Amino acid sequence: MPWLSPATRAAAAPARAVDLARLPPTWIGVGTLDLFAQESMRFAARLVEAGVAVEMSVVPGAYHGFDTMVPQARISADFIASWKSALSRSLNDD
């Protein structure tokens, strides 16, 4: 995206941010066959290094969108329950 300024490119994805220290607790879910798997794991590591609480679910053999394509599969149900639980904890944190 050469037409975007460096600041805009950085703001387009959280993983491009230089300073991650003030981000909220984060849940990241990815399958090992997802094209974004390595990027997601590197982002999680950077968040941890910045002192951000991170919960990560890495699903062996799963591809991008597996949970929406086969939501009735047990592995999908577990994955969905994981992000819903993280979201609920975040919204109900006092």
Phi and psi in radians as a Rosetta constraint file:
Dihedral C 1 N 2 CA 2 C 2 CIRCULARHARMONIC -1.112 0.35
Dihedral N 2 CA 2 C 2 N 3 CIRCULARHARMONIC -0.358 0.35
Dihedral C 2 N 3 CA 3 C 3 CIRCULARHARMONIC -1.333 0.35
Dihedral N 3 CA 3 C 3 N 4 CIRCULARHARMONIC -0.234 0.35
Dihedral C 3 N 4 CA 4 C 4 CIRCULARHARMONIC -1.580 0.35
Dihedral N 4 CA 4 C 4 N 5 CIRCULARHARMONIC 2.528 0.35
Dihedral C 4 N 5 CA 5 C 5 CIRCULARHARMONIC -1.211 0.35
Dihedral N 5 CA 5 C 5 N 6 CIRCULARHARMONIC 2.762 0.35
Dihedral C 5 N 6 CA 6 C 6 CIRCULARHARMONIC -0.970 0.35
Dihedral N 6 CA 6 C 6 N 7 CIRCULARHARMONIC -0.659 0.35
Dihedral C 6 N 7 CA 7 C 7 CIRCULARHARMONIC -1.146 0.35
Dihedral N 7 CA 7 C 7 N 8 CIRCULARHARMONIC -0.705 0.35
Dihedral C 7 N 8 CA 8 C 8 CIRCULARHARMONIC -1.181 0.35
Dihedral N 8 CA 8 C 8 N 9 CIRCULARHARMONIC -0.751 0.35
Dihedral C 8 N 9 CA 9 C 9 CIRCULARHARMONIC -1.055 0.35
Dihedral N 9 CA 9 C 9 N 10 CIRCULARHARMONIC -0.709 0.35
Dihedral C 9 N 10 CA 10 C 10 CIRCULARHARMONIC -1.163 0.35
Dihedral N 10 CA 10 C 10 N 11 CIRCULARHARMONIC -0.623 0.35
Dihedral C 10 N 11 CA 11 C 11 CIRCULARHARMONIC -1.364 0.35
Dihedral N 11 CA 11 C 11 N 12 CIRCULARHARMONIC -0.233 0.35
Dihedral C 11 N 12 CA 12 C 12 CIRCULARHARMONIC -1.275 0.35
Dihedral N 12 CA 12 C 12 N 13 CIRCULARHARMONIC -0.360 0.35
Dihedral C 12 N 13 CA 13 C 13 CIRCULARHARMONIC -2.563 0.35
Dihedral N 13 CA 13 C 13 N 14 CIRCULARHARMONIC 2.287 0.35
Dihedral C 13 N 14 CA 14 C 14 CIRCULARHARMONIC -0.971 0.35
Dihedral N 14 CA 14 C 14 N 15 CIRCULARHARMONIC -0.575 0.35
Dihedral C 14 N 15 CA 15 C 15 CIRCULARHARMONIC -1.138 0.35
Dihedral N 15 CA 15 C 15 N 16 CIRCULARHARMONIC -0.300 0.35
Dihedral C 15 N 16 CA 16 C 16 CIRCULARHARMONIC -1.521 0.35
Dihedral N 16 CA 16 C 16 N 17 CIRCULARHARMONIC -0.153 0.35
Dihedral C 16 N 17 CA 17 C 17 CIRCULARHARMONIC -1.152 0.35
Dihedral N 17 CA 17 C 17 N 18 CIRCULARHARMONIC 2.492 0.35
Dihedral C 17 N 18 CA 18 C 18 CIRCULARHARMONIC -1.362 0.35
Dihedral N 18 CA 18 C 18 N 19 CIRCULARHARMONIC -0.807 0.35
Dihedral C 18 N 19 CA 19 C 19 CIRCULARHARMONIC -1.841 0.35
Dihedral N 19 CA 19 C 19 N 20 CIRCULARHARMONIC 1.995 0.35
Dihedral C 19 N 20 CA 20 C 20 CIRCULARHARMONIC -1.814 0.35
Dihedral N 20 CA 20 C 20 N 21 CIRCULARHARMONIC 0.004 0.35
Dihedral C 20 N 21 CA 21 C 21 CIRCULARHARMONIC -1.042 0.35
Dihedral N 21 CA 21 C 21 N 22 CIRCULARHARMONIC -0.538 0.35
Dihedral C 21 N 22 CA 22 C 22 CIRCULARHARMONIC -1.761 0.35
Dihedral N 22 CA 22 C 22 N 23 CIRCULARHARMONIC 0.263 0.35
Dihedral C 22 N 23 CA 23 C 23 CIRCULARHARMONIC -1.345 0.35
Dihedral N 23 CA 23 C 23 N 24 CIRCULARHARMONIC 2.671 0.35
Dihedral C 23 N 24 CA 24 C 24 CIRCULARHARMONIC -1.314 0.35
Dihedral N 24 CA 24 C 24 N 25 CIRCULARHARMONIC 2.936 0.35
Dihedral C 24 N 25 CA 25 C 25 CIRCULARHARMONIC -0.892 0.35
Dihedral N 25 CA 25 C 25 N 26 CIRCULARHARMONIC 2.479 0.35
Dihedral C 25 N 26 CA 26 C 26 CIRCULARHARMONIC -2.265 0.35
Dihedral N 26 CA 26 C 26 N 27 CIRCULARHARMONIC 2.377 0.35
Dihedral C 26 N 27 CA 27 C 27 CIRCULARHARMONIC -1.886 0.35
Dihedral N 27 CA 27 C 27 N 28 CIRCULARHARMONIC 2.281 0.35
Dihedral C 27 N 28 CA 28 C 28 CIRCULARHARMONIC -2.223 0.35
Dihedral N 28 CA 28 C 28 N 29 CIRCULARHARMONIC 2.242 0.35
Dihedral C 28 N 29 CA 29 C 29 CIRCULARHARMONIC -2.187 0.35
Dihedral N 29 CA 29 C 29 N 30 CIRCULARHARMONIC 2.356 0.35
Dihedral C 29 N 30 CA 30 C 30 CIRCULARHARMONIC -2.741 0.35
Dihedral N 30 CA 30 C 30 N 31 CIRCULARHARMONIC 2.613 0.35
Dihedral C 30 N 31 CA 31 C 31 CIRCULARHARMONIC -1.661 0.35
Dihedral N 31 CA 31 C 31 N 32 CIRCULARHARMONIC 2.705 0.35
Dihedral C 31 N 32 CA 32 C 32 CIRCULARHARMONIC -1.193 0.35
Dihedral N 32 CA 32 C 32 N 33 CIRCULARHARMONIC -0.355 0.35
Dihedral C 32 N 33 CA 33 C 33 CIRCULARHARMONIC -1.662 0.35
Dihedral N 33 CA 33 C 33 N 34 CIRCULARHARMONIC -0.010 0.35
Dihedral C 33 N 34 CA 34 C 34 CIRCULARHARMONIC -1.174 0.35
Dihedral N 34 CA 34 C 34 N 35 CIRCULARHARMONIC 2.410 0.35
Dihedral C 34 N 35 CA 35 C 35 CIRCULARHARMONIC -1.066 0.35
Dihedral N 35 CA 35 C 35 N 36 CIRCULARHARMONIC -0.389 0.35
Dihedral C 35 N 36 CA 36 C 36 CIRCULARHARMONIC -1.706 0.35
Dihedral N 36 CA 36 C 36 N 37 CIRCULARHARMONIC 0.167 0.35
Dihedral C 36 N 37 CA 37 C 37 CIRCULARHARMONIC -1.015 0.35
Dihedral N 37 CA 37 C 37 N 38 CIRCULARHARMONIC -0.920 0.35
Dihedral C 37 N 38 CA 38 C 38 CIRCULARHARMONIC -1.129 0.35
Dihedral N 38 CA 38 C 38 N 39 CIRCULARHARMONIC -0.731 0.35
Dihedral C 38 N 39 CA 39 C 39 CIRCULARHARMONIC -1.080 0.35
Dihedral N 39 CA 39 C 39 N 40 CIRCULARHARMONIC -0.746 0.35
Dihedral C 39 N 40 CA 40 C 40 CIRCULARHARMONIC -1.114 0.35
Dihedral N 40 CA 40 C 40 N 41 CIRCULARHARMONIC -0.720 0.35
Dihedral C 40 N 41 CA 41 C 41 CIRCULARHARMONIC -1.194 0.35
Dihedral N 41 CA 41 C 41 N 42 CIRCULARHARMONIC -0.664 0.35
Dihedral C 41 N 42 CA 42 C 42 CIRCULARHARMONIC -1.135 0.35
Dihedral N 42 CA 42 C 42 N 43 CIRCULARHARMONIC -0.709 0.35
Dihedral C 42 N 43 CA 43 C 43 CIRCULARHARMONIC -1.102 0.35
Dihedral N 43 CA 43 C 43 N 44 CIRCULARHARMONIC -0.761 0.35
Dihedral C 43 N 44 CA 44 C 44 CIRCULARHARMONIC -1.045 0.35
Dihedral N 44 CA 44 C 44 N 45 CIRCULARHARMONIC -0.746 0.35
Dihedral C 44 N 45 CA 45 C 45 CIRCULARHARMONIC -1.106 0.35
Dihedral N 45 CA 45 C 45 N 46 CIRCULARHARMONIC -0.721 0.35
Dihedral C 45 N 46 CA 46 C 46 CIRCULARHARMONIC -1.113 0.35
Dihedral N 46 CA 46 C 46 N 47 CIRCULARHARMONIC -0.703 0.35
Dihedral C 46 N 47 CA 47 C 47 CIRCULARHARMONIC -1.078 0.35
Dihedral N 47 CA 47 C 47 N 48 CIRCULARHARMONIC -0.808 0.35
Dihedral C 47 N 48 CA 48 C 48 CIRCULARHARMONIC -1.036 0.35
Dihedral N 48 CA 48 C 48 N 49 CIRCULARHARMONIC -0.786 0.35
Dihedral C 48 N 49 CA 49 C 49 CIRCULARHARMONIC -1.062 0.35
Dihedral N 49 CA 49 C 49 N 50 CIRCULARHARMONIC -0.508 0.35
Dihedral C 49 N 50 CA 50 C 50 CIRCULARHARMONIC -1.504 0.35
Dihedral N 50 CA 50 C 50 N 51 CIRCULARHARMONIC 0.000 0.35
Dihedral C 50 N 51 CA 51 C 51 CIRCULARHARMONIC 1.532 0.35
Dihedral N 51 CA 51 C 51 N 52 CIRCULARHARMONIC 0.236 0.35
Dihedral C 51 N 52 CA 52 C 52 CIRCULARHARMONIC -1.527 0.35
Dihedral N 52 CA 52 C 52 N 53 CIRCULARHARMONIC 2.365 0.35
Dihedral C 52 N 53 CA 53 C 53 CIRCULARHARMONIC -1.218 0.35
Dihedral N 53 CA 53 C 53 N 54 CIRCULARHARMONIC 2.235 0.35
Dihedral C 53 N 54 CA 54 C 54 CIRCULARHARMONIC -2.249 0.35
Dihedral N 54 CA 54 C 54 N 55 CIRCULARHARMONIC 2.333 0.35
Dihedral C 54 N 55 CA 55 C 55 CIRCULARHARMONIC -2.060 0.35
Dihedral N 55 CA 55 C 55 N 56 CIRCULARHARMONIC 2.225 0.35
Dihedral C 55 N 56 CA 56 C 56 CIRCULARHARMONIC -2.266 0.35
Dihedral N 56 CA 56 C 56 N 57 CIRCULARHARMONIC 2.378 0.35
Dihedral C 56 N 57 CA 57 C 57 CIRCULARHARMONIC -2.037 0.35
Dihedral N 57 CA 57 C 57 N 58 CIRCULARHARMONIC 2.007 0.35
Dihedral C 57 N 58 CA 58 C 58 CIRCULARHARMONIC -1.960 0.35
Dihedral N 58 CA 58 C 58 N 59 CIRCULARHARMONIC 2.044 0.35
Dihedral C 58 N 59 CA 59 C 59 CIRCULARHARMONIC -1.773 0.35
Dihedral N 59 CA 59 C 59 N 60 CIRCULARHARMONIC 1.959 0.35
Dihedral C 59 N 60 CA 60 C 60 CIRCULARHARMONIC -1.033 0.35
Dihedral N 60 CA 60 C 60 N 61 CIRCULARHARMONIC 2.307 0.35
Dihedral C 60 N 61 CA 61 C 61 CIRCULARHARMONIC 1.335 0.35
Dihedral N 61 CA 61 C 61 N 62 CIRCULARHARMONIC 0.043 0.35
Dihedral C 61 N 62 CA 62 C 62 CIRCULARHARMONIC -1.573 0.35
Dihedral N 62 CA 62 C 62 N 63 CIRCULARHARMONIC 2.521 0.35
Dihedral C 62 N 63 CA 63 C 63 CIRCULARHARMONIC -1.839 0.35
Dihedral N 63 CA 63 C 63 N 64 CIRCULARHARMONIC 2.950 0.35
Dihedral C 63 N 64 CA 64 C 64 CIRCULARHARMONIC -1.057 0.35
Dihedral N 64 CA 64 C 64 N 65 CIRCULARHARMONIC 2.186 0.35
Dihedral C 64 N 65 CA 65 C 65 CIRCULARHARMONIC 1.458 0.35
Dihedral N 65 CA 65 C 65 N 66 CIRCULARHARMONIC 0.159 0.35
Dihedral C 65 N 66 CA 66 C 66 CIRCULARHARMONIC -0.955 0.35
Dihedral N 66 CA 66 C 66 N 67 CIRCULARHARMONIC -0.633 0.35
Dihedral C 66 N 67 CA 67 C 67 CIRCULARHARMONIC -1.232 0.35
Dihedral N 67 CA 67 C 67 N 68 CIRCULARHARMONIC -0.454 0.35
Dihedral C 67 N 68 CA 68 C 68 CIRCULARHARMONIC -1.585 0.35
Dihedral N 68 CA 68 C 68 N 69 CIRCULARHARMONIC -0.437 0.35
Dihedral C 68 N 69 CA 69 C 69 CIRCULARHARMONIC -1.394 0.35
Dihedral N 69 CA 69 C 69 N 70 CIRCULARHARMONIC -0.579 0.35
Dihedral C 69 N 70 CA 70 C 70 CIRCULARHARMONIC -2.362 0.35
Dihedral N 70 CA 70 C 70 N 71 CIRCULARHARMONIC 1.137 0.35
Dihedral C 70 N 71 CA 71 C 71 CIRCULARHARMONIC -1.154 0.35
Dihedral N 71 CA 71 C 71 N 72 CIRCULARHARMONIC -0.360 0.35
Dihedral C 71 N 72 CA 72 C 72 CIRCULARHARMONIC -1.399 0.35
Dihedral N 72 CA 72 C 72 N 73 CIRCULARHARMONIC -0.225 0.35
Dihedral C 72 N 73 CA 73 C 73 CIRCULARHARMONIC -1.172 0.35
Dihedral N 73 CA 73 C 73 N 74 CIRCULARHARMONIC 2.516 0.35
Dihedral C 73 N 74 CA 74 C 74 CIRCULARHARMONIC -0.995 0.35
Dihedral N 74 CA 74 C 74 N 75 CIRCULARHARMONIC -0.749 0.35
Dihedral C 74 N 75 CA 75 C 75 CIRCULARHARMONIC -1.097 0.35
Dihedral N 75 CA 75 C 75 N 76 CIRCULARHARMONIC -0.637 0.35
Dihedral C 75 N 76 CA 76 C 76 CIRCULARHARMONIC -1.192 0.35
Dihedral N 76 CA 76 C 76 N 77 CIRCULARHARMONIC -0.777 0.35
Dihedral C 76 N 77 CA 77 C 77 CIRCULARHARMONIC -1.047 0.35
Dihedral N 77 CA 77 C 77 N 78 CIRCULARHARMONIC -0.719 0.35
Dihedral C 77 N 78 CA 78 C 78 CIRCULARHARMONIC -1.130 0.35
Dihedral N 78 CA 78 C 78 N 79 CIRCULARHARMONIC -0.735 0.35
Dihedral C 78 N 79 CA 79 C 79 CIRCULARHARMONIC -1.106 0.35
Dihedral N 79 CA 79 C 79 N 80 CIRCULARHARMONIC -0.813 0.35
Dihedral C 79 N 80 CA 80 C 80 CIRCULARHARMONIC -1.091 0.35
Dihedral N 80 CA 80 C 80 N 81 CIRCULARHARMONIC -0.751 0.35
Dihedral C 80 N 81 CA 81 C 81 CIRCULARHARMONIC -1.076 0.35
Dihedral N 81 CA 81 C 81 N 82 CIRCULARHARMONIC -0.608 0.35
Dihedral C 81 N 82 CA 82 C 82 CIRCULARHARMONIC -1.135 0.35
Dihedral N 82 CA 82 C 82 N 83 CIRCULARHARMONIC -0.842 0.35
Dihedral C 82 N 83 CA 83 C 83 CIRCULARHARMONIC -1.259 0.35
Dihedral N 83 CA 83 C 83 N 84 CIRCULARHARMONIC -0.566 0.35
Dihedral C 83 N 84 CA 84 C 84 CIRCULARHARMONIC -1.166 0.35
Dihedral N 84 CA 84 C 84 N 85 CIRCULARHARMONIC -0.676 0.35
Dihedral C 84 N 85 CA 85 C 85 CIRCULARHARMONIC -1.127 0.35
Dihedral N 85 CA 85 C 85 N 86 CIRCULARHARMONIC -0.766 0.35
Dihedral C 85 N 86 CA 86 C 86 CIRCULARHARMONIC -1.085 0.35
Dihedral N 86 CA 86 C 86 N 87 CIRCULARHARMONIC -0.745 0.35
Dihedral C 86 N 87 CA 87 C 87 CIRCULARHARMONIC -1.128 0.35
Dihedral N 87 CA 87 C 87 N 88 CIRCULARHARMONIC -0.754 0.35
Dihedral C 87 N 88 CA 88 C 88 CIRCULARHARMONIC -1.081 0.35
Dihedral N 88 CA 88 C 88 N 89 CIRCULARHARMONIC -0.778 0.35
Dihedral C 88 N 89 CA 89 C 89 CIRCULARHARMONIC -1.067 0.35
Dihedral N 89 CA 89 C 89 N 90 CIRCULARHARMONIC -0.725 0.35
Dihedral C 89 N 90 CA 90 C 90 CIRCULARHARMONIC -1.127 0.35
Dihedral N 90 CA 90 C 90 N 91 CIRCULARHARMONIC -0.769 0.35
Dihedral C 90 N 91 CA 91 C 91 CIRCULARHARMONIC -1.271 0.35
Dihedral N 91 CA 91 C 91 N 92 CIRCULARHARMONIC -0.434 0.35
Dihedral C 91 N 92 CA 92 C 92 CIRCULARHARMONIC -1.790 0.35
Dihedral N 92 CA 92 C 92 N 93 CIRCULARHARMONIC 0.097 0.35
Dihedral C 92 N 93 CA 93 C 93 CIRCULARHARMONIC -1.241 0.35
Dihedral N 93 CA 93 C 93 N 94 CIRCULARHARMONIC 2.162 0.35
